[in-house]
Each structure stands twice: as C-alpha cells, then as structure tokens.
Amino acid sequence: MRYLSPKRWVHILGRKRWWELCILIAFMLFFYGPLLHMFMLAFANKYEMPAVIPQEFGFQWWKYVLSQPTLVSSISLSFMIAFITTGLSLLICIPAAYVLARYDFPGRKLVMFSFLLGNAFPKIGIYASMGIIFYRIGLMGTLPGVLIVHLLGGMMMMIWMPTNAFKSVPRQQEEAARDVGAGPIRTFLYVTLPMAWPGIAVAAMFTFIGSLGENQGTLLVGLPNYRTMPVEMYGVILDYPATAGAVFALILLIPNILLLFLMRKYVGPETLSKGFKMG
Amino acid sequence: MSGNVKLELRNLTTLYKSGDGVRNINLTVNKGELVTLLGPSGCGKTTILRTIGGFIPATSGQILIDGKDITHLQPEKRPTAMVFQSYNLWPHMTVYENMAFGLKLRKVPKNEQKHRITEMLELVKMTGYEKKYPGQMSGGQQQRIAIGRSLLLQPDVLLLDEPFSALDAKIRSQMREELRKIQTDLGITVVFVTHDQEEAMALSDRIVVMNKGTFEQVGTPQEIYNHPVSRYVADFIGEMNFIPMLDGSTKAVRPENISVSHGTGKDLDGYVRTIMMLGHYIEMTVDTDIGIVKLYITAEEAEQYKKGDPVTLTLGDYRTYSDHQSAAE
C-alpha cells in the first residue's frame, strides 16, 4: 500500500504528468462515474444506506422490471416504432437524397438547408405547434402522429448522409453500368445503392437510435395511447425505486451500444465526416 | 467501300450549355479499324466519344452504326462498349461479378457466362483473378479487367477514353501492344481517345488530330507524321524545328532530316549547345541566330563534335507554312 501514496506518484511521473493524471481521473469519473453507478444499481439486489457498494448483487430488479406488463409492452412498442420509422424514412429519403445528389436544380441548397433548420430550433416549440395541427386533423394520440414526429426527428440525418453517400459514387460507375446494358433502375439498384450503402446504413442506424430515444414529441403527441420506453422512463423515475430505473435505462442503452459498435466496425470516421458536407 | 463502314458520324454537333463542344463532325470508321482521336485536353475528343457512347446527347447530326441511326438511343441500348480512364470497375463486386453483370442482363445462361468469362480472362491474361475485388488489384490489372468486361459483350464499336493514361510508362506501352494485338486478332472496331501522340502513332490505323473542337487532319500515322497539313499538326506530332524565314513564312524540319557539318555557309550556322545520348541515336542541339535547333545524329557523327564547336546545318526534307493553317511542299 505504501507505493500507492500520491506523494510517491509525483516523483514517479514528474509534477506535470502527475497533474495531467489527476485531471484525467477527474474527467473519467465525471463521464463514466454515473454510468458505472447505474450499472451497479441495475445489478444490486440489496443496497441500503450508508453502503458505497451494494450489499448483494443479482438480477432481482431485472425480473421485477420484466414482470411489469406496461414496461415490457413499452419496450416492444419502442422497437416497433423505431423499425417502422427507419423503414419509412429510408423509403422517403433515399429517392430524395438521390435527386439532391445527382440533379442540380434551383433551390437545391435551400432544400438541404431547410432540413438543418428543423434541428436549429428548440424541438419542444416545433412539437407544440405540430400538436396544435395534429389536434385539428385528428392525429393526436395516433400511431401515424407518433411516426410523423419520429420521422421528422431523423430527417436531417436521413437526407444529408445519403445525399453525400450518393455524391461519393462516381458518375462514371453508373455510366459503366448503363454502358453494359443496365437501365436507370437496375443501375441504381445494383451499382449506385450498394456503393452508397455505408453512408445510408449509418444514417439508418442514427434514425433507429434517435427514434428509440425520442421522448418529448412522443410524450406530447402519443399519450395516452402510445407509451414508448423513454416516455415510460418519466414515470419510472417518479414511481419506481432507483434500481428499477437503472435496469430500464440499461435496456434502453443496449441497442445504442450495439449499433454504435457495429457502426465503428463497418464504417470509418470519414464516412461520418463526409456525411455532413453541404453543397 | 460503303459496305465496310462500321461507324459513321454525320454532321455531328454536341454543345454544352457554355457553348463549348464540337461542331459539324464527319467521320467514318471502317470495320476492324482503330481510329484515334488525338488532341490536347479540351479539344473535344472525349466529347465525341461520350456522344457516341450515349452519355452526352448530340445537339444535332447523326451517329450510325452499321447504317442504323443510334443518335437518340440510351447508352444501354447502344451496341457500343466504353472503357474509362479510371477503369470504373464496381468496387462491391468481384472480378467475376463485374464481368458477369452485362451477361446476366442479356440473360446469357450461367454455364455459358462462366465459359465466356474464363476465356476472356485468359485473353486479357488475368486468369485466376475471378474472386478478387477491384481494390485488391493494381491499376494495370483493373484496366485489363475493364477491357475484358467491355469485350465480353461483343460490342460493334469499342470506345476507349484515355484508358492507359493513369498507368505508369512501362505498363502503358505493354498494355498498348496487347490491346493492338487483341484488336487485330478479334477484328473489332475501336475509337480510341488520347492526348499522347506517341500512343496514337503506335496504335492507330488512322489518327484524327483535333484542335478546339474541329478536325485539323485525318490520316494514317505516316501521313500525319510526314505530311502535316498545318503548323498545329506539325507541332503536335513528333519533334519539329520551326525556322522563321525572311518572307514571313516558316520552314518546319524534323530533327532526323537535318544534317550537320563543321564550318559555316550551309543553310544555318551556329554552335553546338548540347549532345545527348538517347539510346540508339544522339540528340544534338545547336544555338543559331533563329534560336535552338534540334537534330538527331549517329554515334559516329557525335564523336566528331563537342560543345561550343562552330557548325553548319543542312535542312533536308522540309515543309513551309506561310501562316498557321496552310502548308506547301
């Protein structure tokens, strides 16, 4: 234990590096501390004051959360909505992105910019005004209403990234396909789309994750019929013990971590940085 | 003769929005002939090629293949195949898939596809590369596959857009030879585009020398080298000395048509500036009143001279250009 004393460390590392280490540790605690704490909470069967570490570990709260029918149904609802949102936005945005990438029409930049604009304002303001319209046309508390909210959330990502993905496919690759006898549609399906896939896949993953985490809009438009995981989270924080909340939060986290891991594996950072070029 | 014509361009005009492009092009390419469009970048040679391939719409005029008008057909409906400068193999497909793509679209049966692809890989000397992806191959290998991919479809006219300019010198000349061999063996009709006059001379049955969207001269490599119709062509093809005359005209002499001797009094006097060994011949440059003149001499001749020697030059076969366009013997 003697060798763990900070005084010795100063001499081992030198004064400057010792301070750097201190700052690093402080930051790590700041970033990962709450996450670690949540992890610990989720697997704590018994955790009473004033203990720092839970007295007993186990899956008790997982069983509890998974036995709550409203929570479980919110999980499946969340995933269902995320899948539909991603599918729909692929259907809508891929053709739009292709047009934006390949055809130069007046106002093209403005169209691109308009998708950024939707993200520049506080979301709640947009949702409030959407809510007013939804009341009028009867979309409040309906699945289409919720889907529209989710679609809008991912729109910028789904337009910008695929547009740039399509742009990065050299035109001559398409010409080569036309040249060997493929019509425009076959060229798109067999050459352009596969070559643009990485960028599109990243955008789709972000849309999926975004949809899973979307709460403000769903809360406003979906309640009381559509209670997704993040919406339930509000209730969980208020009504359940902290350990149940931690379990629920971890469940929310799993797909995100999984998707980010996949993304890191299959798509390089340059796809990401290129994805946000405008013009 | 007309039964032998494969490709014909009639009054072809292709203009871009900027007003650039080519105007009133007339050209016939015979069956089995390799015709090269040669010119500096921006002269319109690629524009013509891409118009034939269907990638740029013709503004007016006609493109005929075997007498059939294809001017308004989409690229996929044309009996042409194009090889691009940047190879343009599809990176997400293997070599085999790249080559099979066009055959599949033509509904060629699977085993015949395999047979034809194997044969073609042999022809372009790429046997065993079926499962490789384009990214795993060198530029020269990719271009072989790209040429094979185009040839597989048995096009009526093969279009090559500077196919070798991205390759290094040695592979370039090797590919050139092989292309020429394949072309004569298969008897295919080829339109070739390049800015490299040496490549054009080496490959072509006929060369079209282009300048700013128009044809300067059409002829065999020999015709164009020996009888350039304009100063522009003379300057563009091979080495040429331009010697201004007192009456305002210009004499054009090839370096191999100038002989050198000691002393003064022949056509041009000057001093030896450099003597450079260039393989089997020697290049000498001579400082004269009208500038530097270049000539080729033999090794034995070269031994008689050293830098600074006063020499006199005799101009052999030369042409006189009175202005930039017209030529006379």
Interface residues (C-beta under 8 A of the other chain):
Chain A: P170 Q172 Q173 E175 A176 A177 R178 D179 V180 G181 A182 G183 R186 Y190 V191 P194 M195 W197
Chain B: G53 G54 F55 Q74 P75 E76 T80 A81 M82 F84 S86 N88 L89 W90 P91 H92 F101 G102 L105 R106 R149 S150 L153
